[in-house]
Amino acid sequence: MTEAASGIIASGKIQDVCSRLDHALATQPLGPDRAQAILHMIPNVFPRAHPPKILPVHGLGLIAFERWRHKVVLPSDGVCAALRRIAWDTYFDGSSLKFLPSVKEAIARRWR
């Protein structure tokens, strides 16, 4: 959620992550709207039977931040379905951030 609200990847202690999120929600005009939208979007994109891996969630949040820079508009059901069909294991191995560009590109290609 921090990625969608602020455009940065949250890392470190949970207290630091929550502090960054609080700051983004308090200082960015669309921060609360972005956070609410990403919380609605995540269950529509990732299959309910499998918890999402962190790298696709980071990628989705960063692409959402780029798309929602000026106005928050949730993607259509077709876009969510296309994102849901992504075989994430083909885009990365593990959770290393070196795979983030390919994950982001896969999301951006489907979210038009």
C-alpha positions, 0 to 999 in steps of 0.5 A, spaced: 500 500 500 505 504 501 507 503 494 501 506 491 500 511 496 507 514 495 511 511 489 516 508 494 518 501 496 516 500 503 522 496 507 525 496 513 522 495 520 514 495 520 514 501 524 518 505 519 514 502 513 507 504 517 511 511 519 512 512 511 505 510 510 502 515 515 506 521 512 504 519 505 497 519 507 497 525 511 501 529 505 499 527 499 493 529 496 491 523 493 494 518 498 488 516 502 484 515 495 490 511 492 491 507 498 483 505 498 483 503 491 489 499 492 486 495 497 480 494 493 484 492 487 489 487 490 483 482 491 481 482 484 488 481 481 491 476 485 487 469 486 484 468 493 486 461 494 494 463 493 497 469 497 500 474 493 508 474 493 511 481 495 514 483 488 508 483 484 504 487 490 510 492 489 510 492 482 502 493 482 503 499 487 508 502 483 504 502 477 498 504 480 502 510 483 504 512 476 497 511 473 494 515 479 498 520 479 493 525 478 486 522 478 484 515 481 481 510 477 480 503 478 482 499 472 476 495 469 474 488 470 477 486 464 484 489 466 484 485 473 482 479 469 488 480 465 493 481 471 490 475 474 492 470 469 499 472 469 504 466 471 508 470 476 513 465 477 515 466 469 517 473 471 522 472 477 525 467 481 525 469 489 523 476 491 530 480 489 528 487 487 532 486 480 526 482 477 522 488 479 523 491 472 520 485 468 514 485 473 512 492 472 513 491 465 508 485 465 503 489 469 503 495 465 503 492 459 496 489 461 494 495 465 492 500 459 
